[in-house]
Amino acid sequence: MVTTRSRSKNNRAADKDRSKERFAYRPRSTFEESDALVGYKTIDHYLQYDCLLTREELQRLDEHVYSAVDTSWLDELCMKKFWEAVVLYYPLWVAPNLLTLIGLIVNLTTVLVLSFYCPTATETAPSWTYFLAAAGLFVYQTLDATDGKQARRIGASSPLGELFDHGCDSASQVFVTLNVCYALQLGTVRCGVFIACLISVSLFYTAHWSTYCTGQLRFARFDVTEAQWSIISMLLCTAVFGPGIWSIGVFGYYLKHLLLAAVALGTVYQALGYLAVIFTDGVGKNGSTVAGTSVLFPICPLMAVIVPYCMIYSKSSSTVYDDLIVIFVLQFGAVAAKATNRLIVAHMSRSELSLWDWIYMGPIALMINQYYDIKIDEPRLLKYTTVYVYLSLLVYCLFITRQICDHMGIFCFKVTPQRSNK
């Protein structure tokens, strides 16, 4: 027994040393020549700083193993069985990332249809649009939940799949939130749509912030699946009874106000849980992140997203951002999605975060136009900067995906044949 205890102590010490080495701080190294560069100095400088990973980061990302704890009660009750049955109908040649992308496109398309009829989130859309949005969210949920199962089924699991999955989730977060805004007609409340989207993307970012600290994605009892089914149910009720149902008086309050209060309390509870994990469960040295960096620093990119848009929205002396609230929050969602994607990549590659991102030029342009009274038409500038931020997000995703595919010798939307061990 003494010998056994001694060996156990030695093993624990060795594991501790390996853990310290694995989660040690490593500053980003200089970039090397890459096939992703295009040969123009200015563009290559932009790509190197904004889109490209170093060789060390790619190697660490290649070593990444997905880790998650799922205690969602609805998943355990019935959804896992449903998803396991659905995945059996997928052809073996269908790539998991293709399922994820199809789900994102379906969700985006249905939200855009509803946005056409509710450009300010105050209008009443035809019933079929709410049904369509509910169906689109269900399809998105199903494909998003079964892509990983398809990957394991065909032996195509990879860090790229996890990154692609969570990256699409970050982009779709604002789409799902807009569904709620349309159903409840939150455009009738000053700042209602913007605040709803701000809370949604902030909570999603905080979830991955905790993952950056612990190396493990943790789902609560009431989490993504339950929230999505709540929204689907809300959209179906709106389709049947109309959005006016949420203005019914209950105990002297509108029903939608009670729902929003319940959501706010749930959000605070979940956010406090994430923050408790962030401050106490860091796996790096002295409770630091997986990259050995401060657990507090990830709040800086989040504030760099939130603060400018709060200033822009509150400073406006006109109703331009209320009249074009959908475009405004879509731009906000794209900037937040890129910040979240960087956080996910930093977690998977165990690398430090950078504060500056070229996508911030979008909100900065809006701020300069406001604060220095530059005579540029605000609606036009809002549309131009929205196109810019989505291009920035798209370029980032394309180059990150290409680098990982080249490094790992796989395809993004095609099943890669298993390598022979001979």
Secondary structure, 3 states (H helix, E strand, C coil): CHHHHHHHHHHHHHHHHHHHHHCCCCCCCCCCCCCCCCCCHHHHHHHHHHCCCCHHHHHHHHCCCCCEEECCHHHHHHHHHHHHHHHCCCCCCCCHHHHHHHHHHHHHHHHHHHHHHCCCCCCCCCHHHHHHHHHHHHHHHHHHHHHHHHHHHHCCCCHHHHHHHHHHHHHHHHHHHHHHHHHHCHHHCCCHHHHHHHHHHHHHHHHHHHHHHHCCEEECCCCHHHHHHHHHHHHHHHHHHCHHHHHCEECCEEHHHHHHHHHHHHHHHHHHHHHHHHHHCCCCHHHCCCCCCCCCCCHHHHHHHHHHHHHHHHHCCCCHHHHCHHHHHHHHHHHHHHHHHHHHHHHHHCCCCCCCCHHHHHHHHHHHHHHCCCCCCHHHHHHHHHHHHHHHHHHHHHHHHHHHHHHHCCCCCCCCCCCCCC
